[in-house]
Amino acid sequence: MRERIDLPNRTVRLLSRYLHTPALLAGSQGNDQTLPNADLFVGWGEQPSFTEFSPSGQTLFDARLPPTGHTYRAYRFPWSSMPAAPPAVAVRSTGNGTATVYARWNGATGVGSWSVLSGASAAGLFPVATAARIGFETAIPITGTEVYLVAQALDAAGQVLGTSPVAHR
């Protein structure tokens, strides 16, 4: 609910009401946040849920934390993260000079794609494959017999964000 409180006249006027379906009853806490596009983001406090409503009251997004979850307040803001640890890489040989490289960087939000570099020595690596980032871990097929490889996390412009430790085939 949104209300206008008139303290001098000791009155309250209801401005709008946003309803969750099915109904939620929160005995404490909770908040609402007006977003830049005029949507309303509601944290249901004691109920481990949060909902985004359009200005007309239509539910646009609704989520619930696990059963033991609890949230005092909920907010929606742009978020980005650059982990302190480097990207991780693993390789699985599939035979006949082919392999699959598995690249991931848990928590990194700016990764748009991956580049795999490989070579006969750790000091002589060259690009052998690129792939768009897909989910938590991206599988990248490669060919060749080079023993050493790394995975580089790239942003949307192709700039290197981070490089994994050297892995061996």
C-alpha positions as CSV (number, residue, x, y, z in Angstrom):
1,M,0.0,0.0,0.0
2,R,1.0,3.6,-0.6
3,E,-0.5,6.2,1.7
4,R,-0.2,9.9,2.1
5,I,0.0,10.9,5.8
6,D,-1.3,14.3,6.7
7,L,0.1,14.8,10.3
8,P,-1.4,18.3,11.0
9,N,-4.9,17.0,10.1
10,R,-4.2,13.5,11.5
11,T,-5.5,11.8,8.4
12,V,-4.2,9.1,6.0
13,R,-5.3,8.7,2.4
14,L,-4.8,5.5,0.4
15,L,-2.9,6.3,-2.8
16,S,-2.5,2.8,-4.3
17,R,-2.5,-0.9,-3.3
18,Y,-0.4,-3.7,-4.7
19,L,-1.6,-7.2,-4.1
20,H,0.4,-10.4,-4.2
21,T,-1.3,-13.5,-5.6
22,P,-1.7,-15.7,-3.6
23,A,-2.1,-13.3,-0.7
24,L,0.8,-12.8,1.7
25,L,0.6,-11.8,5.3
26,A,3.8,-10.3,6.7
27,G,3.7,-9.4,10.4
28,S,6.9,-7.3,10.3
29,Q,9.6,-5.7,8.3
30,G,9.3,-5.2,4.5
31,N,9.8,-2.3,2.2
32,D,9.0,-0.9,-1.3
33,Q,11.3,0.8,-3.7
34,T,10.2,3.0,-6.6
35,L,12.4,2.1,-9.6
36,P,13.5,4.6,-12.3
37,N,10.9,3.3,-14.7
38,A,8.1,3.9,-12.1
39,D,7.8,0.2,-11.3
40,L,7.6,-0.8,-7.7
41,F,9.8,-3.4,-6.1
42,V,8.3,-4.8,-2.9
43,G,10.2,-6.8,-0.2
44,W,7.6,-8.7,1.8
45,G,9.7,-8.7,5.0
46,E,8.8,-11.6,7.3
47,Q,7.6,-13.5,4.2
48,P,10.7,-14.5,2.2
49,S,9.4,-13.1,-1.1
50,F,9.9,-10.0,-3.3
51,T,7.8,-8.8,-6.2
52,E,8.1,-6.1,-9.0
53,F,4.9,-4.4,-10.0
54,S,4.1,-2.2,-12.9
55,P,2.7,1.3,-12.1
56,S,-0.8,-0.2,-12.9
57,G,-0.2,-3.0,-10.3
58,Q,0.5,-5.9,-12.7
59,T,3.0,-8.4,-11.3
60,L,6.2,-8.3,-13.5
61,F,8.5,-10.5,-11.4
62,D,7.9,-12.6,-8.3
63,A,10.4,-14.7,-6.4
64,R,10.7,-16.5,-3.1
65,L,13.7,-17.4,-1.0
66,P,14.1,-21.1,0.1
67,P,11.8,-22.1,3.0
68,T,14.3,-21.2,5.8
69,G,15.1,-17.9,4.0
70,H,14.4,-14.5,5.5
71,T,14.8,-11.0,4.3
72,Y,14.5,-7.8,6.3
73,R,14.3,-5.7,3.1
74,A,14.8,-6.3,-0.6
75,Y,16.1,-3.9,-3.3
76,R,16.8,-4.0,-7.0
77,F,19.9,-2.3,-8.3
78,P,22.4,-2.9,-11.1
79,W,25.1,-5.2,-9.8
80,S,28.5,-6.2,-11.1
81,S,31.3,-8.3,-9.7
82,M,34.9,-8.9,-10.5
83,P,36.2,-11.9,-8.4
84,A,39.6,-11.6,-6.8
85,A,40.4,-15.2,-7.9
86,P,41.2,-15.8,-11.6
87,P,38.9,-17.7,-14.0
88,A,39.0,-21.5,-13.7
89,V,39.6,-23.9,-16.6
90,A,39.5,-27.7,-17.0
91,V,40.2,-29.7,-20.1
92,R,38.9,-33.2,-21.2
93,S,40.6,-34.9,-24.1
94,T,38.0,-36.5,-26.4
95,G,40.5,-38.3,-28.7
96,N,42.0,-37.8,-32.2
97,G,43.5,-34.4,-31.3
98,T,40.2,-33.0,-30.0
99,A,39.3,-31.8,-26.5
100,T,36.7,-29.8,-24.6
101,V,37.8,-26.9,-22.5
102,Y,35.5,-25.9,-19.6
103,A,35.8,-22.3,-18.6
104,R,34.1,-20.6,-15.7
105,W,34.5,-17.6,-13.4
106,N,32.1,-17.8,-10.5
107,G,30.7,-14.4,-9.7
108,A,32.0,-12.5,-12.7
109,T,29.2,-10.5,-14.2
110,G,31.0,-8.9,-17.2
111,V,32.0,-12.0,-19.1
112,G,30.6,-12.0,-22.6
113,S,32.8,-14.7,-24.2
114,W,35.8,-16.9,-23.7
115,S,39.0,-17.2,-25.7
116,V,41.1,-20.4,-25.4
117,L,44.9,-20.1,-26.0
118,S,47.0,-23.2,-26.4
119,G,50.6,-24.0,-27.2
120,A,53.5,-26.4,-26.9
121,S,54.8,-24.4,-23.9
122,A,53.2,-22.2,-21.3
123,A,55.2,-19.3,-22.7
124,G,54.1,-19.8,-26.3
125,L,50.3,-19.7,-26.3
126,F,48.2,-18.7,-29.2
127,P,44.4,-18.4,-29.7
128,V,42.7,-21.6,-30.9
129,A,39.0,-21.0,-30.1
130,T,36.4,-18.5,-28.9
131,A,32.9,-19.0,-27.7
132,A,30.1,-17.0,-26.2
133,R,29.7,-17.4,-22.5
134,I,26.8,-19.8,-21.8
135,G,25.6,-20.0,-18.2
136,F,27.9,-20.9,-15.2
137,E,30.3,-23.0,-17.2
138,T,31.0,-22.8,-21.0
139,A,32.2,-25.9,-22.9
140,I,34.5,-25.0,-25.8
141,P,35.6,-27.7,-28.3
142,I,39.2,-27.4,-29.5
143,T,41.4,-29.3,-31.9
144,G,45.2,-29.7,-31.9
145,T,47.8,-31.5,-30.0
146,E,49.2,-28.6,-27.9
147,V,49.7,-29.6,-24.3
148,Y,49.3,-26.2,-22.5
149,L,46.2,-24.0,-22.4
150,V,44.5,-21.1,-20.7
151,A,41.0,-19.6,-20.9
152,Q,40.6,-15.8,-21.1
153,A,37.4,-14.2,-20.0
154,L,36.4,-11.4,-22.4
155,D,34.0,-8.5,-22.0
156,A,31.4,-7.6,-24.6
157,A,34.0,-5.5,-26.5
158,G,36.5,-8.4,-26.5
159,Q,38.8,-6.9,-23.9
160,V,40.5,-9.5,-21.6
161,L,39.0,-9.4,-18.0
162,G,41.0,-12.3,-16.6
163,T,43.1,-15.3,-17.5
164,S,43.0,-18.7,-15.9
165,P,46.1,-20.5,-14.6
166,V,47.7,-22.8,-17.2
167,A,46.1,-26.2,-17.6
168,H,47.6,-29.3,-19.2
169,R,46.0,-31.7,-21.6
